[in-house]
Each structure stands twice: as C-alpha cells, then as structure tokens.
C-alpha cells in the first residue's frame, strides 16, 4: 500500500463523509475529473476546490446540492448546485470543532453549564458541574452529534471572564469570522449546534463545506481519527461520570471505504 488519497463527499440532503481511496501502484494515481473529460483539475491553493463546468452526462442525484472532491489537491470529481444556499443542520459542528481546536488544546477542560446540559435532542447526557476535556467533547460531537457538547465548547472556548452567554455570542462571531477568512461566501452560522431557530437559521453550500472540512482535516487530522471511531468508552473520573458512545455514522459499517467525518439531518 503506497498511497492514501482522502475524498470528501457532500450531499446536501445532508451527508458529509470522508472516504479513502487506496493505491497499490508505485506512482500516485492521476485522478481525472469527469467534468472536464480527460483534462486534469488541480487545486488553486491549499484548500479551495477548483470548479469548472458541469458534465451533461453526470449521474442524476436527488440531493439539491452536492460536491465530490479529492481533499489532497482540491480536484472536483462531481458537482451539482455547489453554490446554492441550503440548511446544513449538524454540519455546523464542523466549524464548532475548528474554532475550539484553534483556541484550545485537546487536554484543556471545559465546565458544563446548566444551560448546556439541558440541550436536546442529540446529547451526551452531560451533567451540570462536570468537567470534560476538549478531546472527550469532540468524541461526543462527532460520534453522536451531541448538542450539549457543542454548547459547552461555545460557552467555554474564548476563556474570557464574561458570562457563558457572552462567551457563546463571541464564539458564534468567531465562527462567522472564520467563514469569511476561509472564503466561505455563502455561509452563515446562527448557533454552534445547527439546530433550527424560530427566525434565524444556519445555512451553507456544498462548495463552502468542502472548503471548511478540507481546511479542518489538513490542519487537525486528529479529528479524522476521532470521527472514524465506532465506539468509545470513558470511565468515571473525579470530574465526570462515565460515557459510553457509539458512532451514528451508519456508513462506517455499511459502505466500504467510508471512514468519517460528520453527518447532519434536517426535515
């Protein structure tokens, strides 16, 4: 086994997976985009996908928007309505994880607030007053899409001495600022969980999510290892109860080659 090429797939219906294509040849496979026939497509920089044209005979899919790229060089293998703004549900947590990782180390501890512990519906069942590390919370976020875990990160990442509510607002501002920095021009984050709100919901595009996730896994590859874990058990400690979590990414065990990264669902 000589080469592992990560492939990112986004289907806004909603699914984000990271699959690995293995190459047993001595030289790397030259991936050819069906969009351009026999011409090669290369990324224009470290993480931006490079989009040109649409193939008339491309596969027909029911998703409103989708993108299929090589995360190694930004080569787009398939695309559909990649700049259409769509609800992204828990894929918001990809940015939540990125902001936390940029400001904290994996061993830094977070205090669980009463507000965060009450978050529904998907949750780790955190208890107010507990302390967990960033790494432990990331397992909850990627395995079971824990909304309580995401809220804990939003309240405790900035490290300021303001109220948890003010910290959360600052965290959401950081999420949107990072989106702008990365060139995610059609993205907005209303909260750290992806839950729908009464009149202010998060949205993004397949293209923007490709930028975000490719940037995340290139700078913090440990997230891939976390997301591909089918089951994790954290024993009871002096700071928290025990946690027994199984991955909710069904494709990990049903679709050969899939090894992560995050799923989301919305009606």
C-alpha positions in Angstrom: 0.0 0.0 0.0 1.7 3.2 -1.2 -0.8 6.0 -1.2 -3.9 7.1 0.6 -6.0 9.8 -1.1 -8.7 11.3 1.0 -12.0 12.0 -0.8 -14.7 14.4 0.5 -18.3 13.9 -0.4 -21.0 16.4 0.4 -24.6 15.7 -0.5 -26.9 18.4 0.9 -29.7 16.2 1.8 -27.5 16.0 4.3 -24.3 14.0 4.3 -20.6 14.6 4.6 -18.2 11.7 4.5 -14.5 11.2 4.2 -13.5 8.1 2.3 -10.1 6.8 1.5 -9.1 5.5 -1.9 -6.1 3.2 -1.7 -3.5 3.0 -4.5 -1.3 -0.1 -4.7 0.8 1.3 -7.6 4.3 2.6 -7.2 3.3 6.0 -8.5 0.2 8.1 -7.4 -3.0 7.7 -9.4 -3.7 10.7 -11.6 -7.3 11.4 -10.9 -9.2 12.7 -13.9 -12.3 14.9 -13.4 -15.3 13.7 -15.4 -16.3 17.4 -15.5 -13.5 18.2 -17.9 -13.3 14.9 -19.7 -9.6 14.0 -20.0 -8.2 17.2 -18.5 -6.7 17.2 -15.1 -8.0 19.6 -12.4 -5.7 20.9 -9.7 -6.5 22.9 -6.6 -5.7 26.6 -6.8 -4.4 26.8 -3.3 -4.2 24.7 -0.1 -7.9 24.1 0.3 -10.2 25.8 -2.3 -11.8 23.3 -4.6 -11.4 24.2 -8.3 -14.7 24.2 -10.2 -15.1 24.3 -13.9 -18.2 23.5 -15.9 -20.8 20.7 -15.5 -20.8 17.4 -17.3 -24.0 16.8 -19.2 -24.0 13.1 -18.6 -23.2 13.3 -14.9 -25.1 10.9 -12.5 -28.5 12.1 -11.6 -29.0 12.5 -7.8 -31.9 13.7 -5.7 -29.9 16.0 -3.4 -30.4 19.7 -4.1 -26.6 20.2 -4.0 -23.6 18.0 -3.9 -19.8 18.0 -4.4 -17.3 15.2 -4.6 -13.6 16.2 -4.3 -10.2 14.9 -3.6 -9.1 16.7 -0.4 -5.5 16.2 -1.3 -5.4 18.5 -4.3 -8.8 20.1 -4.4 -9.8 18.2 -7.6 -13.5 18.2 -8.1 -14.9 14.9 -9.5 -18.6 15.7 -9.4 -20.7 18.8 -8.6 -24.3 19.9 -8.5 -25.6 23.3 -7.5 -22.5 23.7 -5.3 -23.2 27.4 -4.5 -26.8 27.0 -3.6 -27.6 28.1 0.0 -29.1 25.2 1.9 -29.8 24.3 5.5 -26.9 22.2 6.9 -28.1 21.1 10.3 -25.4 19.4 12.4 -22.7 20.0 9.8 -22.5 23.3 11.6 -20.5 21.4 14.2 -17.6 21.0 11.8 -16.9 24.8 12.3 -17.7 24.5 16.0 -14.9 21.9 16.3 -12.5 24.0 14.2 -12.9 27.1 16.4 -12.4 25.1 19.6 -9.3 23.5 18.2 -7.8 26.8 17.1 -8.2 28.2 20.7 -7.7 25.3 23.0 -5.6 22.1 23.3 -7.1 18.7 23.3 -6.4 18.3 27.1 -8.0 21.6 28.1 -11.0 21.1 30.3 -14.5 22.6 29.9 -17.1 23.2 32.6 -20.6 22.0 31.8 -23.2 24.7 32.5 -26.9 24.0 33.4 -28.0 25.5 30.1 -25.7 23.3 28.0 -26.7 20.2 29.9 -30.4 20.8 29.1 -29.8 20.9 25.3 -31.9 18.5 23.2 -32.3 16.2 21.3 -29.0 14.5 20.5 -26.8 14.7 23.5 -24.1 13.1 25.6 -26.3 13.5 28.7 -23.8 15.8 30.3 -24.4 16.9 33.9 -24.1 20.5 35.0 -20.9 21.0 37.0 -18.9 18.2 35.3 -15.6 18.9 33.6 -14.5 17.2 30.4 -11.6 17.7 28.0 -11.9 19.1 24.6 -11.0 15.7 23.2 -13.7 14.0 25.1 -16.3 16.5 23.9 -15.2 16.1 20.3 -15.9 12.4 20.5 -19.4 13.3 21.6 -19.8 15.8 18.8 -18.5 13.6 16.0 -19.9 10.2 17.2 -23.4 11.2 18.4 -23.6 14.8 17.2 -24.0 16.0 20.8 -25.7 19.4 21.0 -24.9 19.6 24.7 -21.2 19.1 23.9 -21.3 21.8 21.2 -22.8 24.3 23.6 -20.2 23.5 26.2 -17.5 24.4 23.6 -19.3 27.6 22.6 -19.5 28.7 26.3 -16.0 27.8 27.3 -13.6 28.3 24.4 -12.9 32.0 24.5 -11.6 31.9 28.0 -12.9 35.3 29.0 -14.3 36.1 32.4 -17.7 37.2 31.0 -20.9 35.2 31.4 -21.3 32.0 29.5 -23.9 33.7 27.3 -21.4 36.4 26.3 -18.8 33.8 25.6 -21.3 31.9 23.4 -22.0 35.1 21.4 -18.3 35.7 20.9 -17.8 32.1 19.8 -20.5 32.4 17.1 -18.9 35.6 15.9 -15.6 33.7 15.6 -17.4 31.0 13.6 -18.7 33.6 11.1 -15.4 35.5 11.0 -13.6 32.2 10.2 -16.1 31.5 7.4 -15.2 34.9 5.9 -11.5 34.3 6.3 -11.7 30.9 4.5 -13.7 32.4 1.7 -17.0 30.7 2.5 -19.0 33.4 0.9 -22.4 31.8 1.1 -22.4 30.6 4.7 -23.9 31.8 8.0 -23.8 30.3 11.4 -26.7 31.1 13.8 -25.5 28.8 16.6 -22.9 26.1 17.4 -25.2 23.2 17.0 -27.1 23.5 13.7 -30.5 23.3 15.4 -33.2 25.3 13.7 -34.3 28.5 15.4 -37.5 30.4 15.1 -36.3 33.0 12.6 -32.5 32.8 12.3 -31.1 29.5 10.9 -27.7 28.5 9.7 -27.0 27.8 6.1 -24.1 27.0 3.7 -23.3 25.4 0.4 -21.7 22.2 -0.8 -18.7 24.2 -2.0 -18.3 26.1 1.2 -18.4 22.9 3.3 -15.7 21.5 1.1 -13.5 24.4 1.9 -14.2 24.2 5.6 -13.8 20.5 6.0 -10.7 20.2 3.8 -9.1 23.0 5.9 -10.1 21.2 9.1 -8.6 17.8 8.3 -5.4 19.3 6.8 -4.7 21.3 10.0 -6.2 19.0 12.6 -6.0 15.4 11.2 -6.8 14.1 14.7 -10.4 14.9 14.0 -10.5 12.2 11.3 -9.3 9.6 13.8 -12.0 10.7 16.3 -14.8 10.6 13.7 -13.8 7.2 12.4 -14.1 5.6 15.9 -17.1 3.2 16.0 -17.3 3.1 19.8 -15.6 4.9 22.7 -15.9 4.4 26.5 -14.7 7.0 29.0 -14.6 5.6 32.6 -15.8 7.6 35.6 -13.3 10.2 36.9 -13.2 12.7 39.7 -14.6 15.3 37.3 -17.2 13.5 35.3 -19.4 10.4 35.0 -18.7 7.5 32.6 -19.6 7.8 29.0 -20.3 5.0 26.5 -20.8 6.3 23.0 -21.4 4.6 19.6 -21.0 6.3 16.2 -24.1 7.5 14.5 -22.5 7.4 11.0 -24.1 4.2 9.7 -21.9 4.3 6.6 -18.9 3.5 8.7 -20.1 -0.1 8.9 -22.2 -0.4 5.8 -20.3 1.3 2.9 -16.8 0.0 2.3 -14.1 2.8 2.2 -16.0 5.3 4.3 -14.1 6.4 7.5 -15.9 9.5 8.7 -16.4 12.5 9.1 -19.8 14.1 10.0 -23.4 13.8 9.2 -26.4 16.1 9.6 -30.1 15.9 9.3 -33.0 18.3 8.9 -36.6 18.0 7.5 
